Amino acid sequence: MQEFNPNHPELRKKFEAYIGASLNVPVSLLIALPLKSRGRSSSWKIEFISGEKRSSVVFKTVKASTTGEINSKQLKELSRQYLLLKQLEKTKLKVPKAFGFDEAGAAVGVPCFLEEGLRGQVLYNFLKKKEKWADELFLKSIIEIQEVKKEELGEFSTELNIERTAKSILAELVEGFADFPKGPMLTRLLEKLPEGLPVAPVPCFSSGDLSPKNFLVKEKNLNGILDFELAGFIDPVFEFLVPLFWYPLLLKRGLEESYFRRKGLDLKMLDWYRALVLAAVLLEAMREEKEKNSPPEGRNIKEECILALGIWVKKGSL
């Protein structure tokens, strides 16, 4: 299939009918804007008018494949995302409502569903300003996500039954780095990480992407959590530390120490987990380089990781 574009003139009426039927209101489509995603689906923010009110929804569908076919794995993943959101609506988490699931693609030509268009500013905007309430809300929201129990997910928890422990993440890294030549630093890193493996916490539920840009706020209160495409039961410390690498302005302001304290964890594990995250990011950067994908503008991720990991290998701290 070609890259799907809701703005195509031939699709306008179909989209208006699909969204209108899903919301039970007449709809006049304005524009669809593609949303960036590192996950397995394609997302569009669709702006429309109903009466005199301008509103929006997020349209989710499968990503275009190189073969042009939609396979059962893609359909299963889309269904998984939809069902997870429906289940999470029953928890205390503030997630967008999901509706209009069309597995057959009868409405607009592709399998799809809609997400509620939540209002608010991204929490990251306030974290950048170092506002204390934003720090507190970021920590509180992450811990609330990680407190969701399997029992709350009902039968759907079986869809998330593969748990990523610190040990299994480490095994994935060892296997991944086997595809690349290793110098002395990387060789020593892959020896030292297993040697220092701590008594890690059990995996907790996670959205799979705790980026501060996935938290929406309104009047200093959480108004929604976005992006559960990669959700699962994952080592909580690893998940918490990953966004701190991608948003380094969050470092050295007490977030890590506060998180460890609230979770009742030994702060002595922090440096080991920092190294584990850096190793995971390094492997991802090396794979991106091999595939000739461009790194984020203004940062040399590979060199950042190599430099920091070199320090950890020598000193055991970061």
C-alpha positions in Angstrom: 0.0 0.0 0.0 1.1 3.5 -0.6 1.6 6.0 2.2 -2.0 6.8 3.3 -3.0 10.5 3.2 -6.3 11.6 4.7 -6.0 14.9 2.8 -6.6 13.3 -0.5 -9.7 14.8 -2.2 -11.2 11.4 -2.9 -11.1 10.5 0.8 -12.6 13.7 2.3 -16.2 12.5 2.1 -15.3 9.1 3.5 -13.5 10.6 6.4 -16.3 13.0 7.2 -18.8 10.1 7.1 -16.5 7.9 9.3 -15.8 10.5 11.9 -19.3 11.7 11.9 -20.7 8.2 12.4 -18.2 7.5 15.2 -19.1 10.7 17.0 -22.8 10.7 16.0 -22.5 14.4 14.8 -22.2 16.0 11.3 -18.6 16.7 10.5 -16.8 19.0 8.0 -13.2 18.0 7.5 -10.6 20.8 7.6 -7.1 19.2 7.5 -5.1 16.2 8.6 -1.6 16.7 10.0 0.8 13.7 10.2 2.2 13.0 13.7 5.7 11.8 14.3 5.9 8.3 15.8 8.6 5.8 16.6 6.1 3.1 17.0 4.4 0.6 14.7 1.5 2.6 13.5 0.8 5.8 11.5 -1.0 8.7 13.2 -2.7 11.8 11.9 -4.3 14.7 13.8 -7.5 15.5 12.0 -9.1 18.9 12.4 -12.8 19.2 11.7 -15.8 21.5 12.3 -19.1 20.2 13.8 -21.7 23.0 13.8 -19.8 26.0 14.9 -17.3 24.1 17.0 -13.8 23.2 15.8 -12.5 19.9 17.2 -9.9 17.3 16.5 -9.3 13.5 16.7 -6.2 11.4 16.2 -6.6 8.9 13.4 -4.5 5.7 13.8 -3.7 3.2 11.1 -1.0 0.7 10.1 2.2 2.0 8.6 2.8 1.5 4.9 4.8 -1.7 4.2 7.5 -2.2 1.6 5.5 -5.1 0.1 2.3 -3.1 -0.2 0.3 -5.6 1.8 -1.2 -5.4 5.3 -0.3 -8.5 7.1 -1.9 -10.2 10.1 0.9 -8.9 12.4 0.1 -5.3 11.5 -3.6 -5.9 12.1 -3.0 -7.6 15.4 -0.8 -4.7 16.6 -3.4 -2.1 15.6 -6.1 -4.1 17.5 -3.8 -4.4 20.5 -3.4 -0.7 20.7 -7.1 -0.1 20.5 -8.0 -2.7 23.1 -5.3 -1.5 25.5 -6.7 2.0 25.4 -10.2 0.7 26.0 -8.9 -1.2 29.0 -6.9 1.7 30.3 -10.0 3.9 30.3 -11.2 1.8 33.2 -8.1 2.6 35.3 -7.2 5.9 37.0 -4.9 6.9 34.2 -6.0 9.8 32.1 -5.8 8.4 28.6 -7.5 9.4 25.4 -10.8 7.5 24.7 -10.6 5.2 21.7 -13.5 4.6 19.3 -14.5 3.8 15.8 -12.3 0.6 15.4 -12.6 -0.6 11.8 -10.4 -3.7 11.4 -11.6 -4.4 7.9 -10.9 -0.9 6.6 -14.4 -0.6 5.3 -14.8 3.1 6.2 -11.8 4.8 4.6 -9.9 2.0 2.9 -7.5 1.0 5.7 -7.8 -0.6 9.1 -8.1 2.2 11.7 -9.5 3.6 14.8 -9.8 7.1 16.4 -8.5 8.6 19.6 -10.0 11.5 21.5 -8.2 14.8 20.7 -7.1 15.8 24.2 -6.4 19.5 24.9 -3.5 20.9 26.9 0.2 21.9 26.7 2.9 19.4 26.8 4.5 19.0 30.2 8.0 19.5 28.6 7.3 23.2 28.1 7.1 23.7 31.8 10.0 21.3 32.7 12.2 23.5 30.4 11.4 26.4 32.7 12.4 24.4 35.7 9.0 24.9 37.4 8.8 22.8 40.6 5.2 21.8 40.1 6.1 20.4 36.7 8.9 18.2 38.2 6.5 16.9 40.8 3.8 16.2 38.2 6.3 14.4 35.9 7.4 12.0 38.7 3.8 11.5 40.0 2.5 10.7 36.5 5.2 8.2 35.8 4.7 6.4 39.1 1.0 6.3 38.5 1.6 4.6 35.2 3.9 2.1 36.8 1.4 1.3 39.5 -1.2 -0.1 37.0 -1.5 -3.8 37.9 -2.1 -6.8 35.7 -5.4 -7.3 37.4 -6.6 -3.9 36.2 -5.9 -4.9 32.6 -8.1 -8.0 32.9 -7.7 -10.6 30.2 -5.8 -8.1 28.1 -2.8 -8.5 30.4 -2.0 -11.7 28.5 -1.2 -9.5 25.4 1.6 -7.9 27.5 2.9 -11.0 29.1 6.5 -10.7 27.8 8.3 -8.9 30.7 11.5 -7.0 30.0 13.7 -7.3 33.1 17.1 -5.6 33.6 18.6 -9.0 32.9 16.7 -9.6 29.6 17.5 -6.0 28.4 21.1 -6.8 29.1 20.9 -10.0 27.1 19.3 -8.1 24.2 22.2 -5.7 24.2 24.8 -8.5 24.2 23.1 -10.1 21.3 22.7 -6.8 19.4 26.3 -5.7 19.8 27.4 -9.1 18.4 26.6 -7.6 15.0 29.3 -4.9 15.3 33.0 -4.9 15.7 34.0 -4.2 19.3 37.0 -2.2 20.5 38.5 -2.4 24.0 35.9 -0.1 25.6 32.8 -1.9 24.3 34.4 -5.3 25.1 35.0 -4.2 28.7 31.5 -2.7 28.9 29.9 -6.0 28.0 31.9 -7.7 30.7 31.3 -5.1 33.4 27.5 -4.8 32.9 26.8 -8.4 33.7 29.3 -8.3 36.6 27.4 -5.4 38.2 23.8 -6.6 37.6 21.9 -5.5 40.7 19.0 -7.1 42.4 16.6 -5.2 40.1 12.9 -4.4 40.8 10.3 -6.5 39.0 8.9 -5.2 35.7 6.0 -2.7 36.0 3.5 -1.6 33.5 4.8 1.2 31.2 3.5 3.2 28.3 6.8 2.3 26.5 7.5 6.0 26.0 7.7 8.2 29.1 8.8 11.3 27.1 7.6 14.5 28.9 6.1 15.4 25.5 3.6 12.6 26.0 2.0 14.3 29.1 -0.5 17.0 28.6 -1.3 19.6 31.3 -4.0 22.2 31.9 -3.8 24.6 34.7 -0.9 22.7 36.3 -2.9 19.5 36.3 -2.4 16.4 34.2 -5.0 16.3 31.4 -3.9 13.3 29.5 -1.1 10.7 28.7 -0.4 9.9 25.1 1.3 7.1 23.2 0.9 3.6 24.5 2.1 1.9 21.2 5.0 0.2 22.9 3.3 -0.5 26.2 4.3 -3.6 28.3 5.8 -4.7 31.6 9.3 -3.3 31.7 12.0 -2.7 34.3 10.7 0.5 35.9 14.1 2.2 36.5 15.3 1.6 32.9 12.0 3.1 31.6 12.3 6.1 33.9 15.9 6.9 32.9 15.5 6.6 29.2 13.7 10.0 28.7 16.3 11.7 30.9 18.9 10.8 28.3 16.8 12.3 25.5 16.0 15.4 27.5 19.3 16.1 29.4 17.9 19.3 30.9 16.0 17.0 33.3 19.3 15.8 34.8 21.0 17.2 37.9 17.8 18.6 39.4 17.0 15.8 41.8 14.5 13.8 39.7 16.5 10.6 39.8 17.0 10.7 43.6 13.4 11.6 44.2 12.2 8.7 42.0 14.4 6.2 43.8 13.3 7.4 47.2 9.6 7.2 46.3 10.0 3.7 44.8 12.0 2.5 47.8 15.0 1.7 45.7 18.7 1.6 46.5 20.3 4.7 45.0 23.6 2.7 44.6 22.0 1.1 41.5 21.6 4.4 39.7 25.0 4.4 37.9 24.6 0.8 36.7 21.2 1.7 35.3 22.6 4.8 33.7 25.2 2.7 31.9 22.5 0.2 30.8 20.4 3.0 29.2 23.5 4.5 27.5 24.4 1.1 26.1 20.9 0.6 24.8 20.9 4.1 23.1 24.4 3.4 21.7 23.2 0.2 20.1 20.3 2.0 18.6 22.6 4.7 17.3 24.9 2.2 15.7 22.0 0.5 14.0 20.7 3.8 12.7 24.2 4.6 11.4 24.4 1.3 9.7 21.1 2.0 8.0 22.4 5.5 7.1 19.6 7.2 9.0 20.3 10.8 10.1 20.9 11.4 13.9 18.9 14.0 15.8 19.9 17.5 14.7 22.6 19.1 16.9 23.6 15.9 18.8 26.0 13.1 18.0 24.3 10.4 20.0 26.9 7.7 19.3 29.8 9.9 20.4 27.9 11.0 23.5 27.3 7.5 24.6 30.8 6.3 23.9 32.3 9.1 25.9 30.1 8.6 28.9 30.4 4.8 28.8 34.2 5.1 28.6 34.0 7.1 31.9 31.8 4.5 33.5 34.0 1.6 32.5 37.0 3.3 34.1 35.4 4.8 37.2 32.1 3.0 37.7 30.2 6.2 38.0 28.7 8.9 35.8 
